[in-house]
Amino acid sequence: MAEFEDWEDASRVVADVYFPHELTVLSGTDRPELQLSSVDFGPVTIGRITWGVDVAIDCEYPGSYEINIPLAGVLESRGDGGAVVSGPGQASVFSADTPNRITRWDATCSVLGVKFDRDHLEREADRILGAPLRSRLVLPDQIDLTGAAGDWRRLVASLSDQLEGAETLTNPLVSQQLAGAVTAAFVLAVSPPSEETAPAPRPGMVRRVLDALHDDPSRPWTAADMAEIAGTSVRRMQETFADYVGSSPSATLLDIRLDRAHAELAAGGSGVTVTDVAFRWGFSSPARFAAAFKKRYGMTPSQALRDS
């Protein structure tokens, strides 16, 4: 855990990762007890933060949305919509460029914080939902994470568990896909299916997506990228892939990448390594690549390379 000279120093470190803010220590020691770890995917930042004492925070959230998920303890805030109290199983939502006060972030409260760049989230929401025109993004003040948003929460928690090895997560071939996955899962979680107006894709639309994936499988594809090619929403694209292809778009892309990686390893050649091949084909770590490869081919990537 990093050592901080004082609370001003601790506040500055948090501001560098998230937002400029005014911190008020409500109770506790004069010695900073902040714990912070984070990873930056560009338009999306994920981190874990515990202040260790009761604090209040005033912030205007310039240029970005913030979703705070208490893993323990209680987070109390107040904005234009009134008071919000969140604990485990809930998330507090802070809209971009909107003043809000966290009235009490208690000493036991550990938060999983997700920061979305405003332009990125609003643009991707339109692509993910297949909206024909740019629409204003409206989010609730609080999200129930025990329902549809539970899958998104588990995805974010899984990524946060890898913060110690963040150098693999921020690989340029991986980070864009992870940012896209976190964003798509969030938008789908907070957007009821009944609100979608996107047309149902036809088989020809699915073929366009398949052709694009085969033509450029190393591209850091996101679900929104594929839906844009299909001309529909992410949710409806996924449904149609299940009907016509028998698997999800992401599973289809995984199969294509594994085929290309297998061919590269089988060809061998000077300087070819499993790690390089894994990153070249969009896997977040050699371990994940090896597990998927062995499940598909019954051997490890290293064995495939040795047999080449």
N, C-alpha and C positions, 0 to 999 in steps of 0.2 A: 504494500500500500504506500502511495506517495506521501511525503511529508509536506505540509503546508505551513508557511510562516504565520499566517493569521487568516481570519475569515475572509478578508478582502482578497487575499491570494487564492483561497479556495473558490470563491465566487468567480474570480477571473478565469480560472481553469474551466469551470462549468460553462461560462459564457463563450469561451472559445469553441466548445463542442456544440452547444445548443444556441442560446440567445443572450444578448445583453439584458441584465435584469437588476432589480434592487433587492438585495437580500437582507432580511431582518432575523437575527437570532432571537428566538422567543424564550428559550430556556436551555440550560446546559452549560458546558464548559467554554472558557475562552479559547481553548485549544481546538483547532479544527479537527473534526472526525470524519471528514468527507471520504467516501469510497466511490470511485468512478472508473468505469471501463467502457470503451465504445469502439465502434467500427463505422467508417464512413464509406458508403457505396455511391457517393456523388450526390444524387438527388434525395437519397434516403440515408438517415443516420440511425443506428440502433445502439443503445447503451443501457447500462445498469448504474443506478445512482442511489446512494444512501447518505444522508447528511449526518446521521448519528445524533442529532439534537433536534428539538422542535424549531422549525423555521417558518417564515412567511416570505413569499416571493411576489414581487410586482413585475409584470412583463407585458410587452405589446406584441410579441411573437412576429417580428418583422420578416416578411417574405416567406414564411413557412408555417405549416400546421404542426402541432405537437399532440401526440397521443400518449398519455401517461397511464401505465398499467401497474397498479400496486401489487407487488408479490407478497407483501406482508404489511401490516399497519394500515393507517388511514390517511387519505389525501383529501383535504377540504379546500374548496375553491369557490369564488364568486365572480360572476360576470354579468353581462346584460340579461342573461336568461335566469338569473337567480343563483341560489346556492346549490352546489353539487358536492356530495360526499361519496367517495369511491374507496372500496376495499378490494381484496382479492376476488376475482370473478367479474370485475367491472373495470372500465377505463374512462378517464376524464379526457375530454377533447377540447383543445384550445385552438381556435381558428386564427388563420394568418392575419396579421395587422389589426388585431383586436385586443384592446387592453383587458387584462384579466388578473385577478389576484388569487394566488394560492394562500388562503388565510392560515392554514396550518398543514405543514408536512411533518408528521410526528416523527419522533426519534427512532421508532421501530419500523418506519415505512421505507421499504426498499422498492424502487420503481424501475420498471422496464420502460424506457422512454423511446418513442419512435418519432423522428422528425422527418416530415415530407416537405421538400421544396414546393412552394405554392404553384408555380407554373407547371412543374412536372405532374403533381397530383391532379390538377384541374384538367390538363391536357390528356393525361392517361385515362382519367375517368370517362371522358368523352369517347376515347378509342375503345376502352374496355366494354362500355355499355352500347357502343355502336350508335351514339347520338349523331344525327345529321348536322346539327348546329352546335356551336359552343354554348354551353349552358352554365349557369352559376352553380358551383358546388355548395351544397347545403349539408352540413353534418350535425348530428345531435350533440348535445353537451356531454352526454354519457353513453357508453356502449356496454350492453350486456354481453359478456364474453362466455357465458354458459350456453349460448345458442349458436346461431349461424356464424358468429364471429370467433367461435372457439378454434376453428381450424387456422384462422389467421394468427391468433394468439399463440398457438402451438408452433407455428412456423417461425414467428419472431423469437419465441423462447429458445427454440432449437438453435437459431443463429447466434443468439446471445450467449449460449453455452460454449460457443467456439471463439469467444472474444480473445482468449489467450493465444490462439493461433490465427489472429486476424490477418496475417500477411497472406495466407492462402485465400481468404475471402475477398481481399482487395485486388487480387489478380485481375487485370483489365478484361480478360476473357470471361471472367466469372462475375465480377461485381455488377455489371449492367443487367445480367440475367437475374441476379438475386434481388436487385432493386425492383426490377419488373415483377418478379414473383410476389414480393412483399406488397407492392402497390396493387396488383391485380387482386390478390386475396383480400386486401382491405376493402377495395371498392365493391367487390362482389358481396362481402359480408355486410356492408352498410346500405346496399341497394337492393330492395326487395325485387324478386323476379317480375312481379306484376307491373313494375314501373318501366320495364324495357319495351321499347318500340322498334327494336331492330328487326329486320326481316329474317326469316329462317333461311339459312344458307342451303343452296342446292348442291348436288354432287359435283357439279362443275366448279363451284367455289372451293370445295374441299380439295379438288384436284389442283387448283392453283396454289393452295397452301402446301400440298405435298410436293409439287414441282419446285417451289421456292426452297423448301427444306432440303431437298435432294441437291439442288443447285449450289446451296451455300450453307452446309450444316455447321460450319465453324463460326458463323455469325452469332453474336450473343443474343439469340432470339428471346423475346418476351411474348407472353400470351397476347398482349395488345398488338404487337407486330403481326402476329398470325391472323388475328381477328380483322385487322385493317385490310389485309390481303383478301380475306374471305368476304369482306364487305358486310360484316354483321358484328354482333357482340361476342365477347369471350364466352359467356355462358351458352349461347346458342351454338357457337362453333363447337364447343366441347360436346354438346348433346349430339350434334350431327356427326362428329368424328366417331362417337360411340356407335351410332347407327350404321355408318357406311364403312368405317375402317376397323371397328371393333376394339379400339383403344383410344386413349386420350391424345391430344396433340403433343403433350410433353413426353409421353411414353413413346410415341412415334419418332419424335426427334431423338430420344435416347437410343432407340434401335439403329437409326441412321448413323449416329455418331459412333456407336460401338462397332458397326460394320466398317466404317472408315478407319477407326483406330486399329481394329484387328488387321485390316489390310496393310496398314503402315508397319505394324509390328511384325507381321509375317514377311514383309519385304526386307526387313532388317536394314542393314546399311551402317556405315561408320557414323558414330556419334548419336545414334538413336537411343533415347532413354524413355523409360516408362513415365517418368514425371513430365517430361516435355510433351509426350503424346497426350497425357491426361489433360494438361492445361490447353494444349492446342485444340482439343475437341470439346472444351467448355466444361470440364469437370472441376468441381471446387477443391478437390484434393485427390492425390494419388490413391488414398485408401478407399474413397468412395468409387473411384474409377475401377480399382481392382475388384471390389465387391460386385459391382454391376457386370464387369467383364467375366468373372468366374461363373456367375449365375447364368450368363448367356452362353458361354462357350465351354464350361466345365474345366477350365484351366486358368491360371493366373496370367496377367499380362507379361510377367517376367518369363514364364514358361514359353509363351508364344514367341517372345523375342529370342530366347535361347534356341528354339526349334527352327528359327528362320534360316 
